[in-house]
Amino acid sequence: MGRRTKARECAFQLLYQWEITGDPMDLVVDAFWRLRSGTPHMRAMAERLARGAQSRTAELDGAIAEAATHWRIDRIAPVDRTILRLGAYELLAEEATPAAVILDEAVELAKRFGEADSPSFVNGVLDAIRRCFRNVAGVGKG
C-alpha cells in the first residue's frame, strides 16, 4: 500500500472515530497515533485531510446532500458518509490531486470498509461533486 493510500486510510479512520465518538479532533488524533505508526509525511497528510474535512463538515455535507439525490445525509451509512466527506474535501480543497485519483482511492476505501453497494454509491456521489465543483472551478476533470 502506497504512502498516500495509507494516509487516506488513516484520515478516514480519524474522521470515522471523530464522527462516532463525538470527541474533539485533537483527542482523536492523539489516541489514534498512540496505537498506530507512520512516517512523518504520512501522518501529516492524514491529519491535514482529516482536520480539513472535519472543519468543513457542514459545507461538505451540503455538497454530498446535493449530489446524493434521494438521500438525506443522516440516512447515509456512517462509513459511506465518512468516505464521502473525505473525498469531497479532497475534491474541493486538494486541487493538485487529480480527481480520478481521489475517486479511485475513495472507491477502494468503500470496498475495504463499506457494504457491497458502497463502492458504486461513493463513486456516483463523488463523481457528481467532481462534475459540479471541479469543472465549474476550471480545474478540469483530472
Secondary structure as GFF3:
##gff-version 3
##sequence-region A 1 142
A	DSSP	alpha_helix	3	21	.	.	.	ID=ss1
A	DSSP	alpha_helix	25	35	.	.	.	ID=ss2
A	DSSP	alpha_helix	40	55	.	.	.	ID=ss3
A	DSSP	alpha_helix	57	67	.	.	.	ID=ss4
A	DSSP	three_ten_helix	73	75	.	.	.	ID=ss5
A	DSSP	alpha_helix	78	93	.	.	.	ID=ss6
A	DSSP	alpha_helix	99	113	.	.	.	ID=ss7
A	DSSP	alpha_helix	118	129	.	.	.	ID=ss8
A	DSSP	pi_helix	130	134	.	.	.	ID=ss9
A	DSSP	alpha_helix	135	136	.	.	.	ID=ss10
###
